[in-house]
């Protein structure tokens, strides 16, 4: 069994990644389980690729296990693809989902729905102890609504409308979201890549 550490403290991400990897002969650990609960990795990259690979390499070096890291965020075309890599800390120091969503809505005031196109991006990187590395990118396109809707999900989910279903990510059942999300699309690619490597 290959030991894998998921380089994230985010419970939602851990669950989503674990769920997709369940078909592989892998022993999956969280950072807590390998004694890295307090490890802070500064995400100072300019792209999702740079940030996710930095996290994966750092955790791989400390554990000598395969490390999987994700960096994801929201890109809104009307505001130059922001918040992008700053999605989690968009509203500055002490950012919360609520503050981030409020800031985004403020920035999009007066912009019509058809001009509020956006995409969620997820880049998942894997660092292997033998030096092998890979990154995959998944996207999910939508538009930003005028108000928050739905109780599921986290982050920008209550604002992100998936046009095919005319519902926000937060209104969609989480099992279904896990099939169509940016992270799901990245994980599908990752699954293919890992089949060749494991």
C-alpha positions in Angstrom: 0.0 0.0 0.0 1.3 3.4 -0.9 1.1 6.0 1.8 -0.5 9.3 0.8 -0.8 12.5 2.7 -3.3 15.1 1.7 -1.7 18.5 2.2 -4.8 20.4 3.4 -6.4 21.4 6.7 -9.7 21.9 4.9 -12.2 19.1 5.9 -14.3 19.6 2.8 -11.3 19.1 0.5 -10.1 16.1 2.5 -13.4 14.4 2.1 -13.7 15.2 -1.6 -10.2 14.0 -2.4 -10.5 10.8 -0.2 -13.8 10.0 -1.9 -12.2 10.0 -5.4 -9.1 8.1 -4.3 -11.0 5.3 -2.6 -10.6 2.9 -5.6 -6.8 3.0 -5.3 -4.6 0.8 -3.1 -3.6 3.8 -1.0 -3.4 4.5 2.7 -4.6 8.0 3.0 -3.6 10.3 5.9 -4.5 13.9 6.8 -1.8 16.3 7.9 -3.1 15.9 11.5 -2.5 12.2 11.4 1.2 12.6 10.4 1.9 15.3 13.0 1.8 18.3 10.6 -1.3 19.9 12.1 0.4 23.2 12.7 2.4 23.3 9.5 1.8 26.7 7.8 2.9 26.8 4.2 3.0 30.3 2.8 1.0 30.4 -0.5 3.0 33.1 -2.3 2.8 31.7 -5.8 1.1 33.7 -8.6 -0.7 30.7 -10.0 -2.8 27.9 -8.6 -0.1 25.5 -10.1 2.7 27.2 -8.1 0.8 27.1 -4.8 -0.4 23.5 -5.0 3.0 22.2 -6.0 4.7 24.1 -3.3 2.4 22.5 -0.7 2.8 19.0 -2.1 6.6 19.2 -2.2 6.8 20.6 1.3 4.6 17.9 2.8 6.3 15.1 0.8 9.7 16.2 2.1 8.5 16.2 5.7 6.8 12.8 5.5 8.7 10.9 2.8 5.2 9.9 1.5 3.3 10.8 -1.7 1.7 14.2 -1.1 -1.4 15.5 -2.8 -2.2 19.2 -2.6 -4.9 21.3 -4.1 -5.1 25.0 -4.8 -8.3 26.3 -6.0 -10.3 29.5 -6.3 -12.7 31.6 -8.3 -12.0 33.7 -11.3 -14.6 36.3 -12.3 -14.1 37.7 -15.8 -15.7 41.1 -15.2 -13.1 41.9 -12.5 -9.9 40.7 -14.3 -10.2 37.1 -13.1 -10.1 38.1 -9.5 -10.1 36.9 -6.7 -8.0 34.0 -8.3 -5.2 32.7 -6.1 -6.4 35.2 -3.4 -9.9 33.6 -3.2 -9.6 32.5 0.4 -8.2 35.8 1.6 -10.0 38.1 -0.8 -11.4 40.4 1.9 -8.1 40.9 3.6 -6.9 40.1 7.1 -9.4 38.0 9.0 -11.2 37.0 5.8 -14.3 34.8 6.2 -16.6 33.3 3.6 -19.2 35.9 4.4 -16.8 38.8 4.1 -15.4 37.4 0.8 -18.9 37.0 -0.7 -19.9 40.5 0.4 -16.8 42.0 -1.2 -17.4 40.1 -4.4 -21.1 41.2 -4.6 -20.0 44.8 -4.0 -17.5 44.7 -6.8 -20.1 43.3 -9.2 -22.8 45.9 -8.3 -24.6 47.1 -11.4 -23.2 44.4 -13.7 -25.8 42.3 -15.5 -26.1 38.6 -15.1 -24.7 37.7 -18.6 -21.6 39.7 -17.8 -20.9 38.0 -14.5 -19.4 34.8 -16.0 -16.9 33.0 -13.7 -15.1 29.8 -13.3 -14.0 27.7 -10.4 -10.5 26.4 -10.9 -8.8 23.6 -9.1 -5.2 22.5 -9.6 -4.1 19.3 -7.9 -0.4 18.6 -7.6 1.3 15.4 -6.5 4.8 15.1 -5.3 6.4 11.6 -5.0 9.4 10.8 -2.8 11.4 9.7 -5.9 11.2 13.2 -7.3 8.3 12.6 -9.8 5.8 15.4 -9.9 2.5 16.1 -11.7 -0.2 18.7 -11.7 -3.7 18.5 -13.2 -6.2 21.4 -13.7 -10.0 21.2 -13.5 -12.5 24.0 -14.2 -16.3 24.5 -13.8 -18.0 27.4 -15.5 -20.9 29.4 -14.2 -22.1 32.9 -13.4 -22.1 34.9 -10.1 -25.7 35.5 -8.8 -27.0 38.6 -7.1 -27.5 37.0 -3.7 -26.5 34.0 -1.8 -28.7 30.9 -2.2 -28.5 27.5 -0.7 -27.3 25.8 2.5 -24.7 23.3 1.2 -21.2 23.9 0.3 -18.7 26.6 1.5 -16.8 29.6 0.2 -18.3 31.2 -2.9 -20.7 28.2 -3.5 -23.9 30.2 -2.5 -23.1 32.8 -5.3 -21.9 30.5 -8.0 -24.7 29.5 -10.4 -24.3 26.5 -12.7 -26.3 27.5 -15.7 -27.3 24.0 -16.9 -29.1 23.4 -13.5 -30.0 27.0 -12.7 -28.8 26.4 -9.2 -25.9 27.6 -7.1 -23.3 25.1 -5.9 -24.8 25.6 -2.4 -28.3 24.5 -3.7 -26.9 21.3 -5.3 -26.7 18.1 -3.4 -23.1 17.6 -2.3 -22.8 14.1 -3.9 -23.9 15.6 -7.2 -21.6 18.6 -6.8 -18.7 16.3 -6.3 -19.4 14.9 -9.7 -19.5 18.2 -11.6 -17.2 20.5 -9.6 -13.8 21.9 -10.7 -12.2 19.7 -8.1 -14.1 16.6 -9.5 -12.9 17.5 -13.0 -9.3 17.8 -11.7 -9.6 14.6 -9.7 -10.9 12.7 -12.8 -7.7 13.7 -14.6 -5.6 12.8 -11.6 -7.2 9.4 -11.4 -6.1 8.7 -15.0 -2.6 10.0 -14.3 -2.3 7.9 -11.2 -3.5 4.7 -12.9 -0.4 4.9 -15.1 1.9 5.6 -12.1 0.7 3.3 -9.3 
